[in-house]
Amino acid sequence: MVKGACETLDCTYAISATGIAGPTGGTPTIPVGTIWLAYGTQSDVHTYKLTEDFGRDRNLAIATNKALQLLLEFLQNKQLSELK
């Protein structure tokens, strides 16, 4: 989804998320609280999996905060590597 977002929106960086925030929809193999995040550029995509269930509202808040944190760290690391 990150690659598609970058292409469709003509942007350099993107974040995407998919999963089951709850309160229903989980299965034994993919329980509620399983949320996959992706972030990066069209050519450099990273993923992160959340697995805790704190209720729908908290799950969404945690996923949003984590996605932004991951993108910020990605950008900081990218900037540091460009300075070397």
N, C-alpha and C positions, 0 to 999 in steps of 0.2 A: 504494500500500500504506500510505503514511503516513496518508492520509485515512481509509482503512478501519480501520486500527489505532486511530486516535483515536476513531472512532465506536464500534467494537466494544468497546474497552476503557474507553470513557468517560474518556479522558485528554486533556490539552491538547497534549502534545508526543509525537512518535514518531520512530523510526528504522526504516528498512527496507533490505534488501539483496537483490539477485538477481544471478546471473551464473554464471560457470564458474570455480570455484576450482582444479579439476584433480584428479588429474593427467591425466584424459582428459575428453572431452566437447566439446572445442573444435572449431571449424570454421574454414575460411579467412577467413570474414567475421566470426566471433566467436571469437577464439582464447582458449585457457586464460589465465586471469589477468584477463579482462574482468569486472569487477564494478561494478555500478551501485549507488550508495547514494542514499537519499533521507532527508530529515530536515525537521522543521518542525511546523507545525500543520495543522489541517484546511483552513484558508484560505490558508496560506502555505508551500508545499512547494518545497524546493530539491533539486537533484540534483548528483551528482558521479560521474565515471567513472574507475575505476582500470583500467590497461591492462597493467601489468607482471606477468610470471609468475616468481615466486620459489619455486614449489612450493606444494602445497596448504596445509600448515600455516602457512607465512609469508604466503601470500595471505590466509588467513582472519584472521591476527593483524593484518596491515596494514589490512585492511578494517574490522575492529572498532575499532582505534585511530583510524583516519581518521574513521569515523562518529561516534565520541564527541567527537573534536576539532571536527568540523564543527558538531555540535549545541551544544557549549559556546560556540563563536564566535557561533552564531546567537542563543543566549540572552544573551550579553554585548552583542551589537549591539542586540537588542531592549530590553534594560534601558537602554542608553545613549539610545536613541531615545525611550524613555518619560520620561527625565529632562529632555529638552529642552523 
